[in-house]
């Protein structure tokens, strides 16, 4: 059983920073990619950032230069450092793990950017 638990969300002013964490537990022998998605009210879930097992990263155009995905393999944890936050970054952020054809999701952590 694979479990993902996100943390680090909250309320921040525009221009501020947050770091999200995703702790992964369970039987993980090999995975294809880990990443972060977000879903704003009334919108579809979209990819924010991802990282392959080889360390290659991919970012949505809207967050390039502001967000950074990283991982600590010893801790089975993936992070999303978010800088220069904007109101349009407000959403529920989900951690994602791809193993073969399976997708695993966390419960989500809310990020609200507002003055």
NUNUNU-539492 format. One record per residue: residue in three letters; residue number from 1; x, y, z of N, C-alpha, C, O in turn. Coordinates in Angstrom, 2 decimals. Atoms other than C-alpha are relative to their C-alpha. Layout:
BEGIN
code, pos, neast, nnorth, nup, caeast, canorth, caup, ceast, cnorth, cup, oeast, onorth, oup
ALA, NUM, X, Y, Z, X, Y, Z, X, Y, Z, X, Y, Z .
...
REM end
This chain:
BEGIN
code, pos, neast, nnorth, nup, caeast, canorth, caup, ceast, cnorth, cup, oeast, onorth, oup
UNK, 1, 0.84, -1.18, 0.00, 0.00, 0.00, 0.00, 0.89, 1.24, 0.00, 1.71, 1.42, 0.90 .
UNK, 2, -0.77, -1.23, 0.12, 1.49, 3.31, -1.12, -0.84, 1.15, 0.56, -2.01, 1.31, 0.21 .
UNK, 3, 0.69, -1.16, -0.57, 0.58, 6.41, 0.86, 0.84, 1.26, -0.19, 2.06, 1.24, -0.03 .
UNK, 4, -0.66, -1.29, 0.18, 1.41, 10.05, 0.16, -0.68, 1.00, 0.94, -1.90, 1.10, 0.99 .
UNK, 5, 0.53, -0.98, -0.94, 1.01, 12.76, 2.79, 0.68, 1.34, -0.26, 1.89, 1.48, -0.12 .
UNK, 6, -0.52, -1.33, 0.25, 1.39, 16.43, 1.89, -0.07, 0.87, 1.26, -0.89, 0.63, 2.15 .
UNK, 7, 0.03, -0.99, -1.07, 2.15, 19.27, 4.27, 0.66, 1.28, -0.50, 1.32, 1.28, -1.54 .
UNK, 8, -0.68, -1.25, 0.32, 3.30, 22.87, 4.20, -0.86, 1.08, -0.62, -0.38, 2.19, -0.84 .
UNK, 9, 0.87, -1.03, 0.56, 0.32, 24.67, 2.72, -0.39, 1.04, 1.03, -0.09, 0.89, 2.22 .
UNK, 10, 0.45, -1.04, -0.91, -1.18, 27.80, 4.19, -0.36, 1.27, -0.73, -0.48, 1.30, -1.95 .
UNK, 11, 0.33, -1.31, 0.53, -2.03, 31.44, 3.72, 1.28, 0.84, -0.06, 2.02, 0.93, 0.92 .
UNK, 12, -1.20, -0.82, 0.18, 0.69, 33.71, 2.33, -0.35, 1.22, -0.83, -1.26, 1.18, -1.66 .
UNK, 13, 0.24, -1.22, 0.77, 0.80, 37.24, 0.97, 0.66, -0.10, -1.37, 1.63, -0.84, -1.53 .
UNK, 14, -0.65, -0.02, 1.32, 1.60, 37.89, -2.68, 1.48, 0.38, 0.14, 1.84, 1.29, 0.88 .
UNK, 15, -1.44, -0.21, -0.08, 5.35, 37.75, -3.22, 0.69, -0.88, 1.02, 1.91, -0.94, 1.07 .
UNK, 16, -0.56, 0.85, -1.04, 5.81, 35.35, -0.34, 0.41, -1.37, -0.51, 0.33, -1.66, -1.71 .
UNK, 17, -0.49, 1.34, 0.33, 7.16, 31.81, -0.25, -0.62, -1.05, 0.91, -1.00, -0.78, 2.05 .
UNK, 18, 0.40, 1.18, -0.76, 6.05, 28.38, 0.88, 0.78, -1.19, -0.51, 1.20, -1.21, -1.67 .
UNK, 19, -0.59, 1.26, 0.45, 7.62, 24.95, 0.78, -0.95, -1.14, 0.37, -1.26, -1.37, 1.54 .
UNK, 20, 0.85, 1.18, -0.20, 5.39, 21.93, 0.33, 0.86, -1.24, 0.10, 1.90, -1.35, -0.54 .
UNK, 21, -0.69, 1.28, -0.14, 6.50, 18.47, 1.39, -0.98, -1.12, -0.27, -2.18, -1.02, 0.02 .
UNK, 22, 0.81, 1.19, 0.25, 5.23, 15.07, 0.32, 0.79, -1.20, 0.48, 1.83, -1.54, -0.09 .
UNK, 23, -0.66, 1.17, -0.54, 6.20, 12.07, 2.38, -0.67, -1.26, -0.55, -1.89, -1.41, -0.48 .
UNK, 24, 0.51, 1.21, 0.64, 5.84, 8.71, 0.65, 0.36, -1.22, 0.84, 1.50, -1.38, 1.26 .
UNK, 25, -0.25, 1.22, -0.75, 5.46, 5.43, 2.50, -0.61, -1.19, -0.72, -1.49, -1.02, -1.57 .
UNK, 26, 0.54, 1.18, 0.62, 4.77, 1.87, 1.51, 1.05, -0.73, -0.81, 2.24, -0.41, -0.75 .
UNK, 27, -0.90, 0.83, 0.79, 6.26, -0.67, -0.86, 0.33, 0.67, -1.33, -0.40, 0.52, -2.31 .
UNK, 28, -0.40, -0.69, 1.22, 8.09, 1.42, -3.40, 1.35, -0.54, -0.43, 2.37, -0.23, 0.17 .
UNK, 29, -1.25, 0.53, 0.51, 10.70, -0.45, -5.37, 0.47, 0.76, -1.22, 1.67, 0.90, -1.48 .
UNK, 30, -0.34, -0.74, 1.20, 10.57, 1.55, -8.53, -1.17, 0.91, -0.36, -2.33, 0.48, -0.31 .
UNK, 31, 1.06, -0.88, 0.46, 8.63, 4.57, -9.71, 0.48, 0.74, -1.23, 1.68, 0.85, -1.48 .
UNK, 32, -0.32, -0.70, 1.25, 8.50, 6.51, -12.95, 0.23, 1.48, 0.22, 1.15, 2.07, -0.35 .
UNK, 33, -0.10, -1.44, -0.22, 7.99, 10.02, -11.68, -0.76, 0.39, 1.25, -1.72, -0.26, 1.66 .
UNK, 34, 0.73, -0.62, -1.10, 6.96, 12.12, -8.72, -0.28, 1.44, -0.41, 0.47, 2.04, -1.18 .
UNK, 35, 0.30, -1.36, 0.42, 5.28, 15.45, -9.02, -1.06, 0.66, 0.84, -1.60, 0.08, 1.79 .
UNK, 36, 1.01, -0.81, -0.65, 2.92, 18.15, -7.89, -1.01, 0.49, -1.04, -0.65, 0.93, -2.14 .
UNK, 37, 1.08, -0.52, 0.80, -0.43, 19.07, -9.35, -0.79, 0.98, 0.86, -0.65, 1.00, 2.09 .
UNK, 38, 0.87, -0.89, -0.76, -2.90, 21.75, -8.37, -1.35, 0.12, -0.68, -1.50, -0.05, -1.89 .
UNK, 39, 1.36, -0.17, 0.52, -6.59, 22.35, -8.73, -0.65, 1.18, 0.69, -0.83, 1.19, 1.91 .
UNK, 40, 0.71, -1.16, -0.50, -8.28, 25.69, -8.32, -1.50, -0.23, -0.12, -1.93, -1.04, -0.95 .
UNK, 41, 1.46, 0.19, 0.08, -12.05, 25.96, -7.73, -0.53, 0.21, -1.41, -0.23, 1.22, -2.05 .
UNK, 42, 0.61, -0.11, 1.31, -13.96, 25.33, -10.93, 0.93, -0.29, -1.16, 0.55, -0.13, -2.32 .
UNK, 43, -0.97, 0.29, 1.06, -10.84, 24.31, -12.84, 0.48, -1.44, 0.09, 0.31, -2.11, 1.11 .
UNK, 44, -0.52, 1.36, 0.02, -9.25, 21.06, -13.86, 1.36, -0.07, 0.71, 2.08, 0.92, 0.82 .
UNK, 45, -1.31, 0.21, -0.62, -6.27, 19.60, -12.05, 1.07, 0.10, -1.07, 0.93, -0.44, -2.17 .
UNK, 46, -1.06, -0.20, 0.98, -3.07, 20.61, -13.77, 1.37, -0.29, 0.61, 1.58, -0.14, 1.82 .
UNK, 47, -1.36, 0.27, -0.44, 0.58, 19.64, -13.58, 0.70, 1.31, 0.36, 0.62, 2.29, -0.37 .
UNK, 48, -0.82, -1.14, -0.40, 2.78, 22.07, -11.68, 1.47, -0.30, -0.27, 2.16, 0.48, -0.92 .
UNK, 49, -1.40, 0.38, 0.17, 6.11, 20.24, -11.62, 0.13, -1.49, 0.19, -0.64, -2.11, 0.93 .
UNK, 50, -0.24, 1.43, -0.15, 7.46, 16.73, -11.96, 1.49, -0.28, -0.09, 2.26, 0.52, -0.62 .
UNK, 51, -1.39, 0.43, 0.04, 10.71, 14.86, -11.55, 0.04, -1.49, -0.27, -0.64, -2.26, 0.40 .
UNK, 52, -0.13, 1.41, 0.33, 11.69, 11.54, -13.13, 0.99, -0.65, 0.96, 1.65, 0.03, 1.75 .
UNK, 53, -0.96, 0.70, -0.85, 13.73, 8.87, -11.40, 1.43, 0.43, -0.30, 2.30, 0.40, 0.57 .
UNK, 54, -1.33, -0.45, 0.38, 16.73, 10.17, -13.32, 0.30, 1.43, 0.41, 1.43, 1.90, 0.25 .
UNK, 55, -0.20, -1.37, -0.46, 16.22, 13.65, -11.93, -0.40, 1.07, -0.98, -0.27, 2.26, -0.68 .
UNK, 56, 0.48, -1.01, 0.96, 14.84, 15.35, -15.02, -1.25, 0.66, 0.53, -2.12, 0.01, 1.11 .
UNK, 57, 1.14, -0.74, -0.51, 12.36, 18.06, -14.17, -0.82, 0.63, -1.12, -0.33, 0.87, -2.23 .
UNK, 58, 0.91, -0.62, 0.95, 9.38, 19.55, -15.92, -0.91, 0.93, 0.78, -1.40, 0.58, 1.85 .
UNK, 59, 0.81, -0.99, -0.69, 7.45, 22.69, -14.99, -1.06, 0.57, -0.92, -0.87, 0.69, -2.13 .
UNK, 60, 0.99, -0.76, 0.74, 4.28, 24.37, -16.05, 0.57, 1.38, -0.32, 1.32, 1.94, 0.47 .
UNK, 61, -0.54, -1.30, 0.41, 5.03, 27.59, -17.92, -0.30, 1.07, 1.05, 0.51, 1.98, 1.25 .
UNK, 62, 0.43, -1.04, -0.94, 3.17, 29.60, -15.29, 0.84, 0.04, 1.28, 0.77, 1.02, 2.02 .
UNK, 63, -0.78, 0.02, -1.24, 5.58, 28.58, -12.51, 1.50, -0.05, -0.26, 2.29, -0.01, 0.69 .
UNK, 64, -1.43, 0.07, 0.31, 8.92, 28.40, -14.32, 0.72, 1.22, 0.55, 0.27, 2.36, 0.39 .
UNK, 65, -0.78, -1.09, -0.58, 11.55, 30.44, -12.54, -0.44, 0.38, 1.40, 0.25, 1.13, 2.09 .
UNK, 66, 0.50, -0.33, -1.34, 9.46, 30.64, -9.37, -0.07, -1.22, 0.91, 0.17, -1.12, 2.12 .
UNK, 67, 0.15, 1.23, -0.77, 8.90, 27.04, -8.27, 1.16, -0.95, -0.30, 1.69, -0.97, -1.41 .
UNK, 68, -1.05, 1.00, 0.17, 11.48, 24.31, -7.73, -0.41, -1.29, 0.67, -0.77, -1.31, 1.84 .
UNK, 69, 0.28, 1.32, -0.56, 10.85, 20.61, -7.26, 1.32, -0.67, 0.35, 2.30, -0.56, -0.38 .
UNK, 70, -1.20, 0.73, -0.42, 13.37, 18.52, -5.36, -0.42, -1.23, 0.79, -1.60, -1.40, 1.10 .
UNK, 71, 0.32, 1.22, -0.73, 13.58, 15.23, -3.54, 1.13, -0.38, 0.93, 2.29, -0.03, 0.70 .
UNK, 72, -0.96, 0.60, -0.91, 15.32, 13.52, -0.66, -0.30, -1.50, -0.02, -1.22, -1.96, 0.65 .
UNK, 73, 0.29, 1.42, 0.18, 15.52, 9.86, -1.62, 0.15, -0.78, 1.30, -0.55, -1.77, 1.51 .
UNK, 74, -0.19, 0.70, -1.27, 16.76, 8.83, 1.81, -1.25, 0.11, 0.89, -1.54, -0.79, 1.68 .
UNK, 75, 1.20, -0.22, -0.79, 13.59, 10.27, 3.34, -1.28, -0.31, -0.76, -2.38, -0.15, -0.23 .
UNK, 76, 1.18, 0.24, 0.84, 11.27, 9.28, 0.48, -0.93, 1.21, 0.02, -2.14, 1.08, 0.20 .
UNK, 77, 0.76, -1.24, -0.07, 10.16, 12.89, 0.36, 0.30, 0.86, -1.22, 1.45, 0.96, -1.66 .
UNK, 78, -0.16, -0.95, 1.10, 9.58, 15.31, -2.49, -0.51, 1.35, 0.47, -1.47, 1.44, 1.23 .
UNK, 79, 0.31, -1.36, -0.43, 9.42, 19.06, -2.05, -0.39, 0.87, -1.18, -0.03, 0.60, -2.33 .
UNK, 80, 0.29, -1.03, 1.00, 8.01, 22.01, -3.92, 0.25, 1.34, 0.68, -0.54, 1.78, 1.53 .
UNK, 81, -0.29, -1.34, -0.49, 9.64, 25.33, -3.13, -0.69, 1.01, -0.90, -0.47, 1.02, -2.11 .
UNK, 82, 0.79, -0.96, 0.78, 7.34, 28.13, -4.21, 0.37, 1.40, 0.45, 0.15, 1.78, 1.60 .
UNK, 83, -0.41, -1.38, -0.27, 8.68, 31.68, -4.40, -0.82, 0.96, -0.86, -1.44, 0.57, -1.84 .
UNK, 84, 0.70, -1.06, 0.75, 7.18, 34.95, -5.62, -1.44, -0.42, -0.29, -1.91, -0.32, -1.42 .
UNK, 85, 1.35, 0.52, 0.18, 3.72, 33.56, -5.08, -0.97, 1.10, -0.44, -0.85, 2.26, -0.03 .
UNK, 86, 1.00, -0.90, 0.55, 0.80, 35.16, -6.90, -1.40, -0.49, 0.40, -1.57, -1.67, 0.70 .
UNK, 87, 1.36, 0.44, -0.32, -2.93, 35.12, -6.16, -0.49, -1.15, -0.89, -1.24, -2.01, -0.44 .
UNK, 88, 0.42, 1.07, 0.91, -3.42, 32.89, -9.21, 0.63, -1.35, 0.32, 0.27, -2.35, -0.29 .
UNK, 89, -0.55, 1.27, -0.46, -1.30, 30.22, -7.49, -0.89, -0.65, 1.05, -0.64, -1.79, 1.46 .
UNK, 90, 0.92, 0.54, -0.99, -4.14, 29.72, -5.02, -0.69, -1.25, -0.54, -1.32, -1.22, -1.60 .
UNK, 91, 0.56, 1.27, 0.44, -5.26, 26.10, -5.26, 0.24, -1.06, 1.07, 0.94, -0.84, 2.06 .
UNK, 92, -0.31, 1.20, -0.80, -5.32, 22.71, -3.62, 1.12, -0.74, -0.73, 0.97, -1.11, -1.90 .
UNK, 93, -1.17, 0.62, 0.61, -1.93, 21.14, -4.27, 0.08, -1.47, 0.39, -0.02, -1.83, 1.57 .
UNK, 94, -0.05, 1.44, -0.21, -1.61, 17.40, -4.68, 1.36, -0.56, -0.39, 1.96, -0.15, -1.39 .
UNK, 95, -1.19, 0.75, 0.33, 1.42, 15.16, -4.60, -0.42, -1.22, -0.83, -1.47, -1.81, -0.60 .
UNK, 96, 0.31, 1.12, 0.89, 1.52, 12.45, -7.29, 1.21, -0.90, -0.17, 2.35, -0.43, -0.27 .
UNK, 97, -1.04, 0.98, 0.23, 3.52, 9.26, -7.71, -0.47, -0.96, -1.09, -1.57, -1.51, -1.01 .
UNK, 98, 0.35, 0.91, 1.09, 3.53, 7.20, -10.90, 0.86, -1.25, 0.11, 2.09, -1.18, 0.08 .
UNK, 99, -0.68, 1.28, -0.03, 4.40, 3.53, -10.63, -0.62, -0.86, -1.10, -1.77, -1.29, -1.00 .
UNK, 100, 0.55, 0.71, 1.14, 4.00, 1.74, -13.93, -1.18, 0.76, -0.57, -1.07, 1.94, -0.92 .
UNK, 101, 1.21, -0.65, 0.51, 0.47, 2.47, -15.10, -0.88, 0.55, 1.12, -1.98, 1.03, 0.86 .
UNK, 102, 0.80, -0.44, -1.14, -0.73, 3.42, -11.61, 0.40, 1.40, 0.45, 1.57, 1.76, 0.44 .
UNK, 103, -0.19, -1.32, -0.56, -1.15, 6.91, -10.21, -0.44, -0.02, 1.46, -1.51, -0.51, 1.79 .
UNK, 104, 0.33, -0.11, -1.42, -1.08, 7.55, -6.48, -0.03, 1.48, 0.36, 0.79, 2.27, -0.10 .
UNK, 105, 0.21, -1.41, -0.36, -2.31, 10.78, -4.90, -0.04, 0.17, 1.51, -0.47, -0.72, 2.24 .
UNK, 106, 0.19, -0.38, -1.38, -2.10, 12.49, -1.57, -1.36, 0.64, 0.17, -2.15, 0.72, -0.78 .
UNK, 107, 1.31, -0.59, -0.31, -5.05, 14.18, 0.12, -0.06, 1.48, -0.38, -1.15, 2.07, -0.41 .
UNK, 108, -0.03, -1.41, 0.41, -3.95, 17.66, -0.94, 0.30, 0.92, 1.17, -0.05, 0.64, 2.32 .
UNK, 109, -0.25, -1.04, -0.99, -2.76, 20.74, 0.89, -0.35, 1.35, -0.63, 0.04, 1.63, -1.77 .
UNK, 110, 0.51, -1.25, 0.55, -4.36, 24.15, 0.45, 1.05, 1.10, 0.06, 1.70, 1.32, 1.09 .
UNK, 111, -0.86, -1.18, 0.07, -2.29, 27.11, -0.68, -0.88, 1.18, -0.40, -1.55, 1.15, -1.43 .
UNK, 112, 0.78, -1.20, 0.27, -3.94, 30.52, -0.52, 0.93, 1.20, 0.00, 1.62, 1.47, 0.98 .
UNK, 113, -0.85, -1.18, 0.14, -2.16, 33.63, -1.77, -0.92, 1.22, -0.03, -1.66, 1.44, -0.99 .
UNK, 114, 0.92, -1.14, -0.12, -3.94, 36.77, -0.63, 0.57, 1.02, 0.97, 1.27, 0.68, 1.93 .
UNK, 115, -0.42, -1.06, -0.91, -3.27, 40.11, 0.99, -1.11, 0.30, 1.01, -0.94, 1.17, 1.87 .
REM end
